[in-house]
Structure formats: structure tokens, C-alpha cells
């Protein structure tokens, strides 16, 4: 007999893996030598006013050193640039370059198409219920892990 919690874990793991594979395929089709994590970083930089490397580390729950390396790589590829923070000379804001914005927009369109296909045959009500339950579970995980 299947244990519902194990089925839940498997569902989430397979969903995450499926999304990563879809994004890798999209990037491969567009001849981009990036990983899905880069897309998430580009998205966060795009969506966050005055985004800093520290913010990226917190938002992605990644090591600051890893984020620094990834940002450096994105800068070398011409996707991201740094701008001085006028309020704190120790930090810099990250912005997408024109090339970075173009790359992000192409990937975002493809990502939305995958997400649309993923929710095929799922009603708006079902999706709303799923998201409400998922957010409750995420809040429970945050409590367990000592996150606000």
C-alpha cells in the first residue's frame, strides 16, 4: 500500500525534474549553454528592483560564493551588468543587459508554454486549490527549517 506522504514527495521530485528537463531542452533548442538555475537568476534579477547578489543568494537559498561565481559567468556572457548602489558603496545592483533581457524574454515565453501544457486538463479551481495546499505545505517546511 502506498504511503500518501511518499507519493507527495515523489510527485514534487518528478515535477521539479520534469521542469528542469523542459528548461534544459528549451535552452538547448535556443543554443544557450546555460542551466535552469541561470534562468531562475535572470528571472529574479528581471523581477527585482535593485537586485543584489546577496538578495539572489537569499532568494535562491544558495551559497553566496556560488551566486558570485554564477553572476560572474553571466557577466562574462554579456547577460548581466553591475551598477553602483548609490545608498551603499559596498554593494552593487544587478541588471540585465540588452542581451540578457532578450535571452530572458525568449526563455520566459518558452517557460510559459511549458507551464501552460503542464496544467492542461486542470481547471482554474483545481489549480487554485492545489496552490493553496502547496503554499500551506511550504509554510510548514519553513517552520520546520526555521525560516520566516
Residue, then its C-alpha position, 0 to 999 in steps of 0.5 A: x500500500x502506498x504511503x500518501x506522504x511518499x507519493x507527495x514527495x515523489x510527485x514534487x521530485x518528478x515535477x521539479x525534474x520534469x521542469x528542469x528537463x523542459x528548461x534544459x531542452x528549451x535552452x538547448x533548442x535556443x543554443x544557450x549553454x546555460x542551466x535552469x538555475x541561470x534562468x531562475x537568476x535572470x528571472x529574479x534579477x528581471x523581477x527585482x528592483x535593485x537586485x543584489x547578489x546577496x538578495x539572489x543568494x537569499x532568494x535562491x537559498x544558495x551559497x553566496x560564493x556560488x551566486x558570485x561565481x554564477x553572476x560572474x559567468x553571466x557577466x562574462x556572457x554579456x547577460x548581466x551588468x553591475x551598477x553602483x548602489x548609490x545608498x551603499x558603496x559596498x554593494x552593487x545592483x544587478x541588471x540585465x543587459x540588452x542581451x540578457x533581457x532578450x535571452x530572458x524574454x525568449x526563455x520566459x515565453x518558452x517557460x510559459x508554454x511549458x507551464x501552460x501544457x503542464x496544467x492542461x486538463x486542470x481547471x482554474x479551481x483545481x489549480x487554485x486549490x492545489x496552490x493553496x495546499x502547496x503554499x500551506x505545505x511550504x509554510x510548514x517546511x519553513x517552520x520546520x527549517x526555521x525560516x520566516 
